[in-house]
Amino acid sequence: MRTLTLGLPRVAWVLTLCAFLCGAMISAAVFSVGWKHEAQKGSSAETALAAATARTHALTGQLVAQRTRSAALAATRNTLTSTNVALRHDLAVARRSLAHTKQILAGVGAAAAPLGGDVDRLANELQSLTGYLASTPPGQLDAGYVQAQITYLTKTLTSFKAAVAAVQSQAQKP
């Protein structure tokens, strides 16, 4: 009972068909493994791309923040530079004012120097007159001497007032 189909027995056709199906299954399995491998590579590439994109966005954000900070620092530097210029100008003005004040003070000191001697002489004369008045009995006081001393003290006091006015005038010079 052999049936010939195109000259081959049925078993040969079944074996051929089984071999074809086995090859197709092996090919499908290899294709499936290859597809899975390629899908994993694609998934890994997408993950790496997403990570790189996230890193790029993070770095862009940092760059923007650094540029903003740099601009703020530049503005601060400009403000400090202008403040420095203003302070240097104020310092120069203060130094000129100090030099002028020192000149006025030197003039006042020079004008006031003679006053010390005048005050000492006036104090000595007052002490002499006070000592004379205290030690001499009232009946023996020499009216001419007392009058001469008072006249001298009045004259010295007048010149002292004039010298003080000169010192005050020197001190009030601009």
PyMOL commands that set and color helices and strands:
alter all, ss='L'
color gray80, all
select helices_A, chain A and resi 10-135+138-140+143-171
alter helices_A, ss='H'
color red, helices_A
deselect
rebuild
show_as cartoon
